Amino acid sequence: MGDTTTILIEVFFETMSYWWVILPTIFLGLVVGGIPGFSAANTIIILMPLTLSMSLEVGLIFMVALYCASRMGAGIPAILVNIPGTAGAAATPLDGYPMAQAGRGQQALAISFVASCLGGLLTTIVALMTMPVLARVGFYMHSVEMIVVMLFGISLIASIAAQDMLKGLIAGFLGLMIGSIGTDVVYATPRGTFGFLELYDGIPLIPALVGLFAVSEAFVIIEKKLIITEKAKAAMATPNWHATFEGAGLALSRWWHIVWTSLIGLIIGVIPGAGASIASFVAYQQSRSFSKTPELYGTGHAEGLIAPESANNGVTSGTLVPLLVLGIPGGATAAIMLVVMQYHGVSFGPSLFEDSPKVGYGMFMAMAVSYLFMLLTILPLSRYMSRVTTIPTIYLAPMIISFTLVGAFVPREYMFDMYLALAFGVLGYIARRTGYHVAAILIGVILGPLLEKYFLWSLKKSDGDIMVLFSSNIGNVLWVCLVLSLVLPIVFGRIRRNKARMVTQ
Amino acid sequence: MRPDTDKDTRHLGGELVIPAFAVLFTLYFFSSIWNSPWTAKVSAFLVGGVLILVCSIFFIKVAVTLVRGEGSLSFANLFTLADIRTGRIGLLATTVGYCVFIDRLGFTLTTFLFLSISMLILGQGKRPGLIVLTSGTMALGGWAVFIWAFDTRFPRGWFETAMQMVLGNG
């Protein structure tokens, strides 16, 4: 224990001395995270020759800082212009964008930054302390359990549908249907591909994200001169630090919310194959379900912004756990880190902390230090970043379209993906104009294929016996939790209404 | 993120577009898996079945609303003459053009042309100097970051080729 503490202190100060790597990487990460298509994984691949030429410590710190910063950067356009930089930030605009529209973009950014940094920092510390236990979570999560985890996220459609049940369900199920496009996971039979080979792998997420959010939003915002109201613009005419402090205060006063939603992210992050998008949807849904004011969600509620942001940053540290302890990457970025580290002769797995403890602990320390630096350097920038909302829409809309459409091209480098993003843009525009929620469509597109995959694996393993869904103890506990998370908010809501009625009587 | 709906007059024609598309797409999807193994069908039939059911309920609800005279089959919430005036149709045309020409003209030039033309349409021809300057800066900035610095495989045309030769010889 004493040795570990000494190593941790040593590694902490050593990591701090690499501030000259961390600071520019944070800004790079914010940029690449903010543009759809440019994830941390893509950027590390693009900069692979540079990363491989760095020393082990510098390369490790660079990748980890970029990973953390890009996760946080994805939330910035989601809040300011309703465009999530990655699928992991898809739940962020639900409450972030209404805040920006009301001229509270600076507060929203401050809330997001504080929630992201504290969520990331906390989960890094928890992951560091509970690594051996957390690493085993992946072993217990089989296809049956994963089905229930997916259903936790998909149940957000039901919440969205609560505003207009039929339209919400149509949007959600249309998303699930679109998500089914591509070959099936067992026999690779092409389905609903319209004959396009580019769709055999399924609907690529970035073009769907770009189209449904960015392109459709650009076509909607041109009706107004600015994203924000004239009143809000007048209030923003005299920039001050007060709004930043107010936002940070709002986030800090909900510290318990940051804690439990980031832990949701950590646990989901540990499961290989699960990711930030699932974590943020699940955290948002659970936050709304157990809130005393669920009716405020979707209108610019601080807790609705804290939940997805702290959860998707919790995923960041979670994905490192199976990588370091078991040598199993929990996501695309972790897989690329594995390649780079192996190039430097570092082998992951149980022996890592005995053979190269500084590398093992160093990755978590790099993450913790990056979050500390981010909190100190990015929070003050919220005052200036929020000015994006004051750019006239005649300039903003074409810029959004051009850079996000090209972003749709980047991950697979198919021209087809740009046309696909445009098609999703038209679908998203029609949906917005006629009262269908684009977030419900996107949840279906993201989680539908995963749900189907685990569902088919379960059926295949059990020779088509549907009761396999209730065959595992952990799965059954999760089923009970799912039912409780759907039923309890209704019960609590009734109790609150009854109490309120009794008070008024 | 809140959907834009006109609560005063229900333009049901526009509201029917998504469910109609959903039903047509689902039927096409079913036709594509009709002779496939059960693994390809099971979840699609489950999800598609529910989608068709929900859409059918919506169609009935719309029919009842129409019979009661509380709505019309117009598409005014989707398309109006204001869409031409605000430049939305023009922006759609330039966006399609952007996708078509970027492969031939390359990222930088197409982005510059798209930004300039779109901004001029949306700004109704006002402040052309500022628009050209903004478009040029954005396009060149994009080229510098994504192509020159990051060396991404953005579509390349004569501008990118020329710059590569200039920088290569420099």
Boltz contact constraints between the chains, C-beta under 6 A:
constraints:
  - contact:
      token1: [A, 46]
      token2: [B, 150]
      max_distance: 6.0
  - contact:
      token1: [A, 93]
      token2: [B, 1]
      max_distance: 6.0
  - contact:
      token1: [A, 94]
      token2: [B, 1]
      max_distance: 6.0
  - contact:
      token1: [A, 97]
      token2: [B, 1]
      max_distance: 6.0
  - contact:
      token1: [A, 166]
      token2: [B, 58]
      max_distance: 6.0
  - contact:
      token1: [A, 169]
      token2: [B, 54]
      max_distance: 6.0
  - contact:
      token1: [A, 170]
      token2: [B, 19]
      max_distance: 6.0
  - contact:
      token1: [A, 170]
      token2: [B, 54]
      max_distance: 6.0
  - contact:
      token1: [A, 173]
      token2: [B, 47]
      max_distance: 6.0
  - contact:
      token1: [A, 173]
      token2: [B, 50]
      max_distance: 6.0
  - contact:
      token1: [A, 173]
      token2: [B, 51]
      max_distance: 6.0
  - contact:
      token1: [A, 174]
      token2: [B, 22]
      max_distance: 6.0
  - contact:
      token1: [A, 176]
      token2: [B, 47]
      max_distance: 6.0
  - contact:
      token1: [A, 177]
      token2: [B, 26]
      max_distance: 6.0
  - contact:
      token1: [A, 177]
      token2: [B, 47]
      max_distance: 6.0
  - contact:
      token1: [A, 177]
      token2: [B, 48]
      max_distance: 6.0
  - contact:
      token1: [A, 177]
      token2: [B, 51]
      max_distance: 6.0
  - contact:
      token1: [A, 180]
      token2: [B, 44]
      max_distance: 6.0
  - contact:
      token1: [A, 184]
      token2: [B, 39]
      max_distance: 6.0
  - contact:
      token1: [A, 184]
      token2: [B, 40]
      max_distance: 6.0
  - contact:
      token1: [A, 186]
      token2: [B, 39]
      max_distance: 6.0
  - contact:
      token1: [A, 187]
      token2: [B, 37]
      max_distance: 6.0
  - contact:
      token1: [A, 187]
      token2: [B, 39]
      max_distance: 6.0
  - contact:
      token1: [A, 189]
      token2: [B, 36]
      max_distance: 6.0
  - contact:
      token1: [A, 189]
      token2: [B, 40]
      max_distance: 6.0
  - contact:
      token1: [A, 191]
      token2: [B, 32]
      max_distance: 6.0
  - contact:
      token1: [A, 191]
      token2: [B, 33]
      max_distance: 6.0
  - contact:
      token1: [A, 191]
      token2: [B, 40]
      max_distance: 6.0
  - contact:
      token1: [A, 192]
      token2: [B, 29]
      max_distance: 6.0
  - contact:
      token1: [A, 192]
      token2: [B, 32]
      max_distance: 6.0
  - contact:
      token1: [A, 222]
      token2: [B, 86]
      max_distance: 6.0
  - contact:
      token1: [A, 222]
      token2: [B, 122]
      max_distance: 6.0
  - contact:
      token1: [A, 394]
      token2: [B, 119]
      max_distance: 6.0
  - contact:
      token1: [A, 394]
      token2: [B, 122]
      max_distance: 6.0
  - contact:
      token1: [A, 394]
      token2: [B, 123]
      max_distance: 6.0
  - contact:
      token1: [A, 398]
      token2: [B, 115]
      max_distance: 6.0
  - contact:
      token1: [A, 398]
      token2: [B, 118]
      max_distance: 6.0
  - contact:
      token1: [A, 398]
      token2: [B, 119]
      max_distance: 6.0
  - contact:
      token1: [A, 401]
      token2: [B, 95]
      max_distance: 6.0
  - contact:
      token1: [A, 402]
      token2: [B, 111]
      max_distance: 6.0
  - contact:
      token1: [A, 402]
      token2: [B, 114]
      max_distance: 6.0
  - contact:
      token1: [A, 413]
      token2: [B, 153]
      max_distance: 6.0
  - contact:
      token1: [A, 415]
      token2: [B, 103]
      max_distance: 6.0
  - contact:
      token1: [A, 418]
      token2: [B, 99]
      max_distance: 6.0
  - contact:
      token1: [A, 419]
      token2: [B, 99]
      max_distance: 6.0
  - contact:
      token1: [A, 422]
      token2: [B, 99]
      max_distance: 6.0
  - contact:
      token1: [A, 430]
      token2: [B, 17]
      max_distance: 6.0
  - contact:
      token1: [A, 431]
      token2: [B, 18]
      max_distance: 6.0
  - contact:
      token1: [A, 432]
      token2: [B, 3]
      max_distance: 6.0
  - contact:
      token1: [A, 432]
      token2: [B, 4]
      max_distance: 6.0
  - contact:
      token1: [A, 433]
      token2: [B, 4]
      max_distance: 6.0
  - contact:
      token1: [A, 433]
      token2: [B, 77]
      max_distance: 6.0
  - contact:
      token1: [A, 433]
      token2: [B, 78]
      max_distance: 6.0
  - contact:
      token1: [A, 434]
      token2: [B, 14]
      max_distance: 6.0
  - contact:
      token1: [A, 434]
      token2: [B, 15]
      max_distance: 6.0
  - contact:
      token1: [A, 434]
      token2: [B, 77]
      max_distance: 6.0
  - contact:
      token1: [A, 435]
      token2: [B, 3]
      max_distance: 6.0
  - contact:
      token1: [A, 435]
      token2: [B, 5]
      max_distance: 6.0
  - contact:
      token1: [A, 436]
      token2: [B, 18]
      max_distance: 6.0
  - contact:
      token1: [A, 437]
      token2: [B, 3]
      max_distance: 6.0
  - contact:
      token1: [A, 452]
      token2: [B, 43]
      max_distance: 6.0
  - contact:
      token1: [A, 455]
      token2: [B, 43]
      max_distance: 6.0
  - contact:
      token1: [A, 456]
      token2: [B, 39]
      max_distance: 6.0
